[in-house]
Amino acid sequence: MPSPGKYWYHATFSTRNSWLPGDPRGFRSREHRIHSSGDHRNPPPKGEHEGLHAHTKSISGEAIVLNQAQRAIAGEAVRKTMKKHGHKLLVIAVGGMHVHMLVELPNVLQDAKDVIGFAKVSASMRLNETMPGKVWARGGNCKPIRDEEHRRNTFGYILDHRDEGAWVWTFRDAYGVEG
């Protein structure tokens, strides 16, 4: 049960230039002006929006990829930011090019996105010594959790990123709980 005025969200954000318009894994532009016929689970047909992707890559820098040490730095910064501002965090996974977390945030979506913005700034500041410049892509996503089953499934989904090499922290780590 969320705290009054708050809601559970599956929040995600990516590193800079890691998922560009025209991406063969599928994409949606802001406000869905352009989008592919697929997504990362069901990729679009090979070559769809290939020209757009090539153009976007040519005007963008290299994709930012966090190494293992940087993943831990970013994850700890985000975790501490959430704690400092009183937002309950159940699990966070920081991969090479994206972050997933299950977090309790204000039930006004724009306020929730603003909190994610603060977390990204905090992580960038901590990473500045080893990775100067812009680290994170603009925006991110906050999907509301519908019910307890959805929350459990999201928790498991995020936790599974450990198998992909992500740095992962759960509320269990905070209390020294095994399993």
C-alpha positions as a Markdown table, in Angstrom:
| # | Residue | x | y | z |
|---|---|---|---|---|
| 1 | Met | 0.0 | 0.0 | 0.0 |
| 2 | Pro | 1.6 | 3.3 | -1.0 |
| 3 | Ser | 1.9 | 6.2 | 1.4 |
| 4 | Pro | -0.7 | 9.0 | 1.2 |
| 5 | Gly | -0.2 | 11.2 | -1.9 |
| 6 | Lys | 2.3 | 8.7 | -3.4 |
| 7 | Tyr | 2.1 | 5.9 | -5.9 |
| 8 | Trp | 4.4 | 3.0 | -6.9 |
| 9 | Tyr | 6.2 | 3.4 | -10.2 |
| 10 | His | 8.5 | 1.4 | -12.5 |
| 11 | Ala | 10.8 | 4.3 | -13.4 |
| 12 | Thr | 13.4 | 4.0 | -16.2 |
| 13 | Phe | 15.9 | 6.2 | -17.8 |
| 14 | Ser | 18.8 | 5.6 | -20.2 |
| 15 | Thr | 22.3 | 6.9 | -20.9 |
| 16 | Arg | 22.9 | 9.5 | -23.6 |
| 17 | Asn | 22.7 | 8.3 | -27.2 |
| 18 | Ser | 21.9 | 4.7 | -26.2 |
| 19 | Trp | 18.5 | 4.5 | -27.8 |
| 20 | Leu | 18.1 | 6.8 | -30.8 |
| 21 | Pro | 15.3 | 7.6 | -33.2 |
| 22 | Gly | 15.1 | 4.8 | -35.8 |
| 23 | Asp | 16.7 | 2.3 | -33.4 |
| 24 | Pro | 16.3 | -1.3 | -34.8 |
| 25 | Arg | 15.0 | -2.4 | -31.4 |
| 26 | Gly | 12.0 | -0.2 | -31.9 |
| 27 | Phe | 11.4 | 3.4 | -30.8 |
| 28 | Arg | 8.9 | 6.2 | -30.3 |
| 29 | Ser | 9.6 | 9.8 | -30.8 |
| 30 | Arg | 8.3 | 12.4 | -28.3 |
| 31 | Glu | 4.5 | 12.5 | -28.5 |
| 32 | His | 4.6 | 9.5 | -30.8 |
| 33 | Arg | 5.0 | 11.7 | -34.0 |
| 34 | Ile | 7.1 | 8.9 | -35.4 |
| 35 | His | 7.3 | 5.3 | -34.1 |
| 36 | Ser | 8.3 | 1.9 | -35.3 |
| 37 | Ser | 5.9 | -1.0 | -35.7 |
| 38 | Gly | 7.7 | -3.0 | -33.0 |
| 39 | Asp | 9.4 | -2.7 | -29.6 |
| 40 | His | 12.3 | -4.3 | -27.8 |
| 41 | Arg | 10.3 | -7.4 | -27.1 |
| 42 | Asn | 8.9 | -7.7 | -30.7 |
| 43 | Pro | 11.4 | -5.9 | -32.9 |
| 44 | Pro | 10.2 | -4.1 | -36.0 |
| 45 | Pro | 11.0 | -5.5 | -39.5 |
| 46 | Lys | 14.7 | -5.3 | -40.3 |
| 47 | Gly | 15.6 | -2.0 | -42.0 |
| 48 | Glu | 12.5 | -0.1 | -40.8 |
| 49 | His | 13.5 | 3.5 | -40.3 |
| 50 | Glu | 17.1 | 2.6 | -41.2 |
| 51 | Gly | 17.7 | 6.0 | -42.8 |
| 52 | Leu | 16.5 | 7.9 | -39.7 |
| 53 | His | 18.7 | 5.8 | -37.4 |
| 54 | Ala | 21.7 | 6.3 | -39.7 |
| 55 | His | 21.1 | 10.1 | -39.7 |
| 56 | Thr | 20.5 | 10.3 | -36.0 |
| 57 | Lys | 23.7 | 8.3 | -35.3 |
| 58 | Ser | 25.7 | 10.7 | -37.6 |
| 59 | Ile | 24.7 | 13.8 | -35.6 |
| 60 | Ser | 24.9 | 12.2 | -32.2 |
| 61 | Gly | 27.9 | 11.3 | -30.1 |
| 62 | Glu | 28.9 | 7.8 | -29.1 |
| 63 | Ala | 26.5 | 6.0 | -26.8 |
| 64 | Ile | 27.4 | 6.3 | -23.1 |
| 65 | Val | 28.1 | 2.9 | -21.6 |
| 66 | Leu | 28.7 | 2.7 | -17.8 |
| 67 | Asn | 31.4 | 0.2 | -16.7 |
| 68 | Gln | 30.8 | -1.9 | -13.5 |
| 69 | Ala | 32.3 | 0.7 | -11.2 |
| 70 | Gln | 30.3 | 3.5 | -12.7 |
| 71 | Arg | 27.1 | 1.5 | -12.4 |
| 72 | Ala | 27.7 | 1.2 | -8.6 |
| 73 | Ile | 28.5 | 4.9 | -8.3 |
| 74 | Ala | 25.3 | 5.9 | -10.2 |
| 75 | Gly | 23.2 | 3.3 | -8.3 |
| 76 | Glu | 24.3 | 4.5 | -4.9 |
| 77 | Ala | 23.8 | 8.1 | -5.9 |
| 78 | Val | 20.2 | 7.4 | -7.0 |
| 79 | Arg | 19.5 | 5.3 | -3.9 |
| 80 | Lys | 20.8 | 8.0 | -1.6 |
| 81 | Thr | 18.8 | 10.7 | -3.4 |
| 82 | Met | 15.6 | 8.7 | -3.0 |
| 83 | Lys | 16.3 | 8.1 | 0.7 |
| 84 | Lys | 17.2 | 11.7 | 1.3 |
| 85 | His | 13.9 | 12.9 | -0.2 |
| 86 | Gly | 11.8 | 10.3 | 1.6 |
| 87 | His | 10.9 | 8.1 | -1.4 |
| 88 | Lys | 10.7 | 4.3 | -0.7 |
| 89 | Leu | 12.9 | 2.3 | -3.1 |
| 90 | Leu | 12.3 | -1.4 | -3.3 |
| 91 | Val | 14.8 | -2.3 | -6.1 |
| 92 | Ile | 17.2 | -0.6 | -8.5 |
| 93 | Ala | 19.2 | -2.0 | -11.4 |
| 94 | Val | 21.8 | 0.0 | -13.2 |
| 95 | Gly | 23.0 | -1.6 | -16.4 |
| 96 | Gly | 25.5 | -0.3 | -18.9 |
| 97 | Met | 22.9 | 1.9 | -20.7 |
| 98 | His | 19.8 | 2.0 | -18.6 |
| 99 | Val | 18.4 | 2.2 | -15.1 |
| 100 | His | 15.2 | 0.5 | -13.8 |
| 101 | Met | 13.8 | 1.1 | -10.3 |
| 102 | Leu | 10.6 | 0.3 | -8.4 |
| 103 | Val | 10.0 | 3.4 | -6.3 |
| 104 | Glu | 7.3 | 5.2 | -4.4 |
| 105 | Leu | 6.9 | 8.7 | -5.8 |
| 106 | Pro | 4.3 | 11.6 | -5.8 |
| 107 | Asn | 1.1 | 10.5 | -7.4 |
| 108 | Val | 1.3 | 13.5 | -9.8 |
| 109 | Leu | 3.2 | 12.2 | -12.8 |
| 110 | Gln | 5.1 | 15.4 | -13.4 |
| 111 | Asp | 6.3 | 15.6 | -9.8 |
| 112 | Ala | 7.4 | 11.9 | -10.1 |
| 113 | Lys | 9.4 | 12.7 | -13.2 |
| 114 | Asp | 11.0 | 15.7 | -11.5 |
| 115 | Val | 12.2 | 13.4 | -8.7 |
| 116 | Ile | 13.8 | 11.1 | -11.4 |
| 117 | Gly | 15.4 | 14.3 | -12.8 |
| 118 | Phe | 17.0 | 15.0 | -9.4 |
| 119 | Ala | 18.3 | 11.5 | -9.1 |
| 120 | Lys | 19.9 | 11.7 | -12.6 |
| 121 | Val | 21.6 | 15.0 | -11.6 |
| 122 | Ser | 22.9 | 13.4 | -8.4 |
| 123 | Ala | 24.3 | 10.4 | -10.3 |
| 124 | Ser | 25.9 | 12.7 | -12.9 |
| 125 | Met | 27.6 | 14.7 | -10.2 |
| 126 | Arg | 29.0 | 11.6 | -8.6 |
| 127 | Leu | 30.1 | 10.2 | -12.0 |
| 128 | Asn | 31.8 | 13.5 | -13.0 |
| 129 | Glu | 35.3 | 12.5 | -11.9 |
| 130 | Thr | 35.4 | 9.4 | -14.2 |
| 131 | Met | 32.8 | 10.6 | -16.8 |
| 132 | Pro | 32.7 | 14.3 | -17.4 |
| 133 | Gly | 29.9 | 15.7 | -19.5 |
| 134 | Lys | 26.3 | 14.6 | -20.1 |
| 135 | Val | 25.6 | 11.1 | -19.0 |
| 136 | Trp | 21.8 | 10.7 | -19.2 |
| 137 | Ala | 19.4 | 11.0 | -22.1 |
| 138 | Arg | 16.6 | 13.4 | -21.7 |
| 139 | Gly | 13.4 | 12.3 | -20.0 |
| 140 | Gly | 12.7 | 8.8 | -18.8 |
| 141 | Asn | 9.6 | 6.9 | -18.0 |
| 142 | Cys | 7.4 | 6.4 | -14.9 |
| 143 | Lys | 4.8 | 3.7 | -15.3 |
| 144 | Pro | 2.3 | 3.4 | -12.5 |
| 145 | Ile | 2.0 | 0.0 | -10.8 |
| 146 | Arg | -1.5 | -1.2 | -11.0 |
| 147 | Asp | -1.7 | -3.7 | -8.1 |
| 148 | Glu | 0.3 | -5.9 | -5.8 |
| 149 | Glu | 0.8 | -8.6 | -8.4 |
| 150 | His | 2.1 | -6.0 | -10.9 |
| 151 | Arg | 4.5 | -4.7 | -8.2 |
| 152 | Arg | 5.8 | -8.2 | -7.5 |
| 153 | Asn | 6.3 | -8.9 | -11.2 |
| 154 | Thr | 8.1 | -5.6 | -11.7 |
| 155 | Phe | 10.3 | -6.3 | -8.7 |
| 156 | Gly | 11.3 | -9.6 | -10.2 |
| 157 | Tyr | 11.9 | -8.2 | -13.6 |
| 158 | Ile | 14.2 | -5.5 | -12.3 |
| 159 | Leu | 16.0 | -8.0 | -10.0 |
| 160 | Asp | 16.6 | -10.2 | -13.1 |
| 161 | His | 18.8 | -7.5 | -14.6 |
| 162 | Arg | 21.5 | -8.8 | -12.2 |
| 163 | Asp | 21.9 | -11.7 | -14.7 |
| 164 | Glu | 22.8 | -9.2 | -17.4 |
| 165 | Gly | 25.6 | -7.7 | -15.3 |
| 166 | Ala | 23.6 | -4.8 | -13.8 |
| 167 | Trp | 24.5 | -3.4 | -10.4 |
| 168 | Val | 21.4 | -4.2 | -8.3 |
| 169 | Trp | 20.3 | -3.1 | -4.9 |
| 170 | Thr | 17.1 | -4.1 | -3.1 |
| 171 | Phe | 15.4 | -3.0 | 0.2 |
| 172 | Arg | 16.6 | -6.4 | 1.5 |
| 173 | Asp | 20.2 | -5.1 | 1.3 |
| 174 | Ala | 19.3 | -2.2 | 3.5 |
| 175 | Tyr | 18.1 | -4.6 | 6.3 |
| 176 | Gly | 20.6 | -7.4 | 5.7 |
| 177 | Val | 17.9 | -9.8 | 4.7 |
| 178 | Glu | 18.9 | -12.9 | 2.7 |
| 179 | Gly | 17.0 | -14.1 | -0.4 |
